[in-house]
């Protein structure tokens, strides 16, 4: 979780810097070359792994072009808004972009992304790319992005808390088990339940884990089938209601996000927590040991397991996120941008992001590399790879932004979720897609 503070690119030329004194930042971003005639490819990135990506951009620049980093906001929603505005205006200076996987379908359907075809497609998605990551880079059976890193969620927990609750780490755990274990042993359960995309990630994972979907037939656009009013939707609502009304609920449940729950793993009072969160968590707590914020003994009490099951007899479907590299359809240098996309998503680049920033690879071979086996416990690497490969993506819909917002508006706050929530959200979502109501 890198700082969102904007830093200048290491590759910006003196001529460009001088020009910047007289130009706005948007004009600077539109520059396509320098006085030598060498092209500049603008790469819009999110803040995660920024220092590592600076180096990747430098390594992937060639005699034909330099890759120039442009920083997007930290929020995925704000990232989408800024990129969508540029692409809707047919901005030719948007060459490469780091996309939350859930936006690939929307951007591809709008005609904003250049398609990878033939050898280009084979280079960015081959048999080495894990299935969960590969699915997020396609739309209507065509490749529109290069998976760079593949995030997934696992269950992080205090071993001492699980032991006190009598949970067997060799067996899969359900949401009911961890809520009960935390409630009965002075612990808590950490989730992401603020009114934002992270809350929908949780809802979607629980519904998939019960064998259902939020929506299906997404290729039909606004006529997609709304499935959230189902037994699987009721299972998800029941778990949220149970957690919200239990002693295991954290005080900030309704505004919780990926960062807020981290501190309750090692509270001043209490037994710690069970926490569903992304792969960066390990590096976060390991860094606290190095800085003196945690003792080695505390860190050794950190455990990990597969994402909890929604229902006992169904394997869980962990969330999948990460970053895919898209190429702007209006770029003046589409061919070079595709070449650069393949380079910045290479196995070498993925290894650097994993070791430096805890952003895990989308390529299976990288998990076996020496640099990763030196940086992570073997069983944790296996868990990450297994979770990405068996992950459950959010629905690939060109209207996902509206779908997500509609779900958030009905399911938030978690303290108000009950058995009527799936039906109410299905009715509202159907009306939104049909244009009968507005968000």
C-alpha positions in Angstrom: 0.0 0.0 0.0 2.3 2.7 -1.3 1.9 6.4 -0.4 -0.3 8.3 -2.9 2.2 11.2 -2.9 3.1 12.1 -6.5 6.8 11.7 -7.4 8.4 12.9 -10.6 9.5 10.3 -13.1 13.2 9.4 -13.2 13.1 9.4 -17.0 11.7 12.9 -17.7 14.0 14.8 -20.0 15.5 18.3 -19.3 13.6 19.7 -22.3 10.3 18.4 -20.9 11.0 19.8 -17.4 11.7 23.3 -18.9 8.5 23.0 -20.9 6.5 22.1 -17.8 7.2 25.6 -16.4 4.9 27.0 -19.1 2.4 24.2 -19.5 -0.3 22.6 -17.3 0.2 19.1 -16.1 -2.4 17.8 -18.6 -0.3 19.3 -21.4 2.8 17.7 -20.1 1.1 14.3 -20.0 0.2 14.8 -23.7 3.9 15.0 -24.8 4.7 12.2 -27.1 8.5 12.7 -27.6 11.5 14.9 -27.1 13.7 17.0 -29.3 15.6 13.9 -30.5 12.4 12.5 -32.0 12.3 9.6 -29.5 8.8 8.7 -28.4 7.5 8.9 -24.9 4.9 6.4 -23.7 2.9 7.7 -20.8 2.0 5.0 -18.3 -0.7 5.8 -15.7 -0.1 3.8 -12.6 -1.8 3.4 -9.2 0.4 4.2 -6.2 1.1 0.5 -5.2 4.7 -0.4 -5.8 5.6 3.0 -7.2 9.4 2.9 -6.6 9.6 -0.6 -8.1 7.6 0.5 -11.1 9.9 3.5 -11.7 12.7 0.9 -12.1 10.5 -1.3 -14.3 9.7 1.7 -16.6 13.4 2.4 -16.9 14.3 -1.2 -17.7 11.6 -1.5 -20.3 12.4 1.8 -22.2 14.1 1.2 -25.5 16.0 3.0 -28.2 12.6 3.8 -29.8 10.7 5.1 -26.7 10.9 6.0 -23.0 8.2 5.0 -20.6 7.2 7.9 -18.4 5.3 7.3 -15.2 2.1 9.4 -14.5 0.5 8.8 -11.1 -3.2 8.1 -10.6 -5.2 8.7 -7.4 -5.0 6.0 -4.7 -8.7 5.1 -4.9 -9.7 2.6 -7.6 -12.9 4.6 -8.2 -11.0 7.8 -8.7 -8.5 6.0 -10.9 -11.4 4.8 -13.1 -12.9 8.3 -13.3 -9.6 9.9 -14.4 -8.9 7.3 -17.0 -12.4 7.2 -18.3 -12.4 11.0 -18.8 -9.2 10.8 -20.8 -10.3 7.9 -22.9 -13.8 9.2 -23.6 -12.1 12.3 -25.0 -10.0 10.1 -27.2 -6.8 11.2 -25.5 -3.8 10.1 -27.6 -1.3 10.5 -24.8 -2.8 7.7 -22.7 -0.5 4.9 -23.9 -0.4 2.5 -21.0 -2.6 2.2 -17.9 -2.7 0.1 -14.8 -6.3 -1.1 -14.5 -8.1 -2.7 -11.6 -9.2 -5.9 -13.3 -12.9 -5.1 -12.8 -12.7 -2.2 -15.2 -11.3 -4.1 -18.1 -14.7 -5.2 -19.4 -16.2 -1.7 -19.2 -13.2 -0.1 -21.0 -13.0 -2.8 -23.6 -16.7 -2.6 -24.3 -16.4 1.2 -24.7 -13.7 0.8 -27.4 -11.1 2.4 -25.2 -8.6 -0.5 -25.1 -6.5 -1.8 -27.9 -7.0 -5.6 -28.4 -4.0 -7.9 -28.1 -4.1 -10.3 -31.1 -2.1 -13.2 -32.4 1.5 -13.4 -30.9 0.7 -10.2 -28.9 -2.0 -12.1 -27.0 0.1 -15.2 -26.6 2.9 -13.2 -25.1 0.8 -11.6 -22.3 -1.6 -14.6 -21.6 0.0 -18.1 -21.9 -0.2 -21.3 -19.9 2.0 -19.7 -17.2 -0.6 -17.1 -16.3 -2.8 -18.4 -13.4 -6.4 -19.0 -14.4 -8.0 -16.5 -12.0 -5.7 -13.7 -13.3 -6.2 -14.6 -17.0 -10.0 -14.4 -16.8 -9.8 -10.8 -15.7 -7.8 -9.7 -18.8 -10.4 -10.8 -21.4 -13.7 -9.5 -22.7 -15.9 -11.5 -25.1 -13.1 -14.1 -25.6 -10.6 -11.4 -26.7 -7.5 -10.3 -24.8 -7.5 -6.6 -23.8 -4.9 -6.4 -21.1 -1.7 -8.0 -19.7 -1.9 -9.3 -16.1 0.9 -7.7 -14.2 0.2 -8.8 -10.6 -2.6 -10.8 -9.1 -3.9 -9.9 -5.7 -6.0 -12.3 -3.7 -7.3 -12.5 -0.2 -6.5 -15.1 2.4 -7.5 -15.4 6.1 -4.8 -14.0 8.4 -5.1 -14.8 12.1 -3.4 -15.1 15.4 -2.4 -18.8 16.0 -2.9 -18.4 19.7 -6.5 -17.2 19.1 -7.3 -20.2 16.8 -5.7 -22.6 19.3 -7.8 -21.2 22.2 -10.9 -21.7 20.1 -10.0 -25.3 19.2 -9.8 -24.7 15.5 -7.8 -27.2 13.5 -5.6 -25.4 11.0 -5.5 -28.5 8.8 -9.2 -28.2 8.1 -11.0 -25.5 6.1 -12.9 -23.0 8.2 -16.2 -21.3 7.6 -17.3 -17.8 8.4 -19.6 -19.1 11.1 -16.6 -20.9 12.8 -14.3 -17.8 12.9 -17.1 -15.5 14.0 -18.0 -17.9 16.9 -14.3 -18.4 17.7 -13.6 -14.7 17.9 -16.8 -14.0 19.9 -16.0 -16.6 22.5 -12.3 -15.8 22.9 -12.1 -12.0 23.2 -11.1 -11.7 19.5 -12.5 -9.9 16.5 -13.1 -10.5 12.8 -11.6 -7.9 10.4 -13.4 -7.3 7.0 -13.8 -4.4 4.5 -17.3 -3.0 5.0 -17.1 0.7 4.2 -19.4 1.9 1.4 -16.9 1.3 -1.4 -15.7 -1.4 -3.9 -14.0 -3.4 -1.1 -17.4 -4.2 0.5 -18.7 -5.6 -2.8 -15.6 -7.7 -3.0 -16.5 -9.3 0.3 -20.2 -9.8 -0.7 -19.3 -11.2 -4.1 -16.8 -13.7 -2.6 -19.4 -15.0 -0.1 -22.0 -15.4 -2.8 -19.6 -17.2 -5.1 -18.6 -19.4 -2.2 -22.2 -20.5 -1.8 -22.5 -21.4 -5.4 -24.3 -18.3 -6.6 -23.7 -15.1 -8.6 -24.5 -11.4 -8.2 -25.4 -11.3 -11.9 -24.9 -13.6 -14.9 -25.2 -13.4 -18.7 -23.2 -10.2 -18.5 -22.5 -10.2 -22.2 -26.2 -9.1 -22.5 -25.2 -5.7 -21.0 -28.2 -4.1 -19.3 -30.2 -7.2 -19.9 -27.9 -9.3 -17.7 -29.7 -11.7 -15.3 -29.8 -10.4 -11.7 -29.1 -13.4 -9.4 -28.4 -11.9 -6.1 -31.9 -12.7 -4.7 -31.0 -16.4 -4.1 -30.1 -18.9 -1.4 -26.4 -17.8 -1.9 -27.4 -14.2 -1.5 -29.2 -15.1 1.7 -26.2 -17.0 3.0 -24.0 -13.9 2.5 -26.6 -11.6 4.2 -26.9 -14.0 7.1 -23.1 -13.9 7.7 -22.9 -10.1 7.5 -25.9 -9.9 9.9 -24.3 -12.4 12.3 -20.9 -10.6 12.4 -22.5 -7.2 12.8 -24.5 -8.2 15.8 -21.7 -10.3 17.4 -19.0 -9.4 19.9 -16.5 -10.2 17.1 -17.6 -7.0 15.2 -14.9 -4.4 15.2 -16.0 -0.9 16.4 -15.4 0.7 13.0 -17.2 -2.1 11.0 -19.3 0.3 8.8 -16.2 2.3 7.7 -13.6 -0.5 7.7 -11.2 -0.9 4.9 -8.0 -2.8 4.1 -5.9 -0.5 6.3 -8.1 0.1 9.3 -8.3 -3.6 10.4 -4.5 -4.1 10.4 -3.9 -2.7 13.9 -6.3 -5.1 15.6 -4.2 -8.1 14.8 -2.0 -7.1 17.7 -4.3 -4.9 20.0 -3.3 -3.6 23.4 -6.3 -5.5 24.8 -7.9 -8.7 23.4 -6.7 -11.8 21.7 -6.2 -10.4 18.2 -8.3 -11.1 15.1 -9.2 -13.2 12.1 -8.7 -10.9 9.1 -9.6 -11.3 5.5 -7.2 -9.1 3.5 -4.8 -9.0 0.5 -1.3 -10.4 0.1 0.5 -7.2 1.2 -0.3 -8.1 4.8 2.7 -10.4 5.3 5.1 -7.7 4.2 3.3 -5.1 6.3 3.8 -7.1 9.6 7.3 -8.2 8.7 8.2 -4.6 8.2 6.9 -3.8 11.7 9.4 -6.3 13.1 12.2 -4.6 11.3 11.1 -1.2 12.6 10.6 -2.4 16.2 6.8 -2.1 16.0 6.4 -5.8 16.7 8.4 -8.4 18.4 9.6 -11.5 16.6 7.5 -13.5 19.0 4.4 -11.6 18.0 5.1 -12.0 14.3 5.6 -15.7 14.8 2.0 -15.9 16.1 0.7 -14.8 12.7 -1.0 -17.6 10.8 -2.7 -17.8 7.4 -5.3 -20.0 5.8 -7.5 -20.2 2.7 -10.4 -17.7 2.5 -13.3 -18.8 4.8 -16.1 -21.0 3.3 -19.6 -19.5 3.1 -21.2 -22.9 3.5 -19.5 -25.9 4.9 -19.8 -28.2 1.9 -18.6 -25.6 -0.7 -15.0 -24.7 -1.4 -14.4 -21.0 -0.9 -13.8 -18.6 -3.9 -11.2 -16.1 -2.7 -11.4 -12.6 -4.2 -9.0 -11.7 -7.0 -7.7 -8.3 -7.7 -4.4 -6.9 -8.8 -3.4 -4.9 -11.8 -3.7 -5.5 -15.5 -1.9 -3.3 -18.1 -4.1 -1.9 -20.8 -3.1 0.0 -23.9 -5.1 3.1 -24.9 -7.0 2.6 -28.2 -6.2 6.2 -29.2 -2.5 6.0 -28.5 -0.2 7.3 -31.3 2.1 4.4 -30.5 -0.2 1.3 -30.1 2.3 -1.2 -31.3 5.1 0.1 -29.0 2.7 0.3 -26.1 1.7 -3.3 -26.5 5.4 -4.3 -26.6 6.0 -2.2 -23.4 2.9 -3.8 -21.7 4.4 -7.2 -22.3 7.7 -6.0 -20.8 6.3 -4.3 -17.7 4.2 -7.5 -17.0 7.1 -9.9 -17.5 8.2 -12.6 -15.0 11.1 -10.4 -14.0 8.9 -7.4 -13.2 6.4 -9.5 -11.3 9.2 -11.0 -9.2 10.4 -7.5 -8.3 6.9 -6.3 -7.3 6.4 -9.4 -5.1 9.7 -9.2 -3.3 9.7 -5.4 -2.8 6.0 -4.6 -2.3 4.1 -7.8 -1.5 2.2 -7.6 -4.8 2.0 -11.2 -5.9 2.7 -12.6 -9.4 0.0 -13.5 -12.0 2.5 -16.1 -13.5 2.9 -19.4 -11.8 6.6 -19.8 -12.6 7.5 -16.7 -10.6 6.2 -18.4 -7.4 9.0 -21.0 -7.8 11.8 -18.5 -8.3 14.6 -18.3 -5.8 13.9 -14.6 -5.0 10.4 -15.4 -3.9 11.2 -18.6 -2.0 13.8 -16.5 -0.1 11.3 -13.8 0.7 8.2 -15.8 1.8 7.4 -19.0 3.6 6.8 -21.9 1.2 3.3 -22.7 2.5 2.3 -19.0 2.2 3.5 -18.9 -1.5 1.5 -22.1 -2.1 -1.6 -20.6 -0.5 -1.3 -17.4 -2.6 -0.9 -19.4 -5.8 -3.7 -21.7 -5.0 -6.0 -18.8 -4.0 -5.3 -16.9 -7.3 -5.8 -20.0 -9.4 -9.1 -20.8 -7.7 -10.3 -17.3 -7.2 -13.7 -15.9 -8.0 -13.6 -12.7 -10.0 -16.3 -10.1 -9.7 -18.7 -10.3 -12.7 -17.1 -9.1 -16.0 -19.7 -6.5 -17.0 -19.5 -3.3 -19.0 -21.9 -1.9 -16.4 -20.0 -3.0 -13.3 -19.7 0.5 -12.0 -23.5 0.8 -11.8 -23.8 -2.7 -10.5 -21.3 -2.2 -7.7 -22.8 1.2 -6.7 -26.3 -0.3 -6.6 -25.2 -3.1 -4.3 -23.4 -0.7 -2.0 -26.4 1.5 -1.7 -28.6 -1.3 -0.4 -26.2 -3.5 1.5 -24.6 -0.6 3.4 -24.5 -0.2 6.3 -23.7 -3.8 7.3 -25.5 -3.2 10.6 -28.7 -2.9 8.6 -28.3 -6.1 6.5 -30.9 -8.8 7.1 -32.7 -11.6 5.2 -34.6 -9.0 3.1 -31.5 -7.4 1.8 -30.9 -9.8 -1.2 -34.5 -9.3 -2.5 -34.3 -5.5 -2.1 -31.0 -5.2 -3.8 -32.1 -7.4 -6.7 -35.1 -5.2 -7.3 -33.0 -2.0 -7.1 -30.3 -3.4 -9.3 -32.8 -4.5 -11.9 -34.3 -1.1 -12.0 -30.9 0.6 -12.3 -29.9 -1.6 -15.3 -33.3 -1.0 -16.9 -33.1 2.7 -16.5 -36.2 2.9 -14.3 -34.3 4.4 -11.3 -31.2 6.4 -10.8 -28.3 5.8 -8.3 
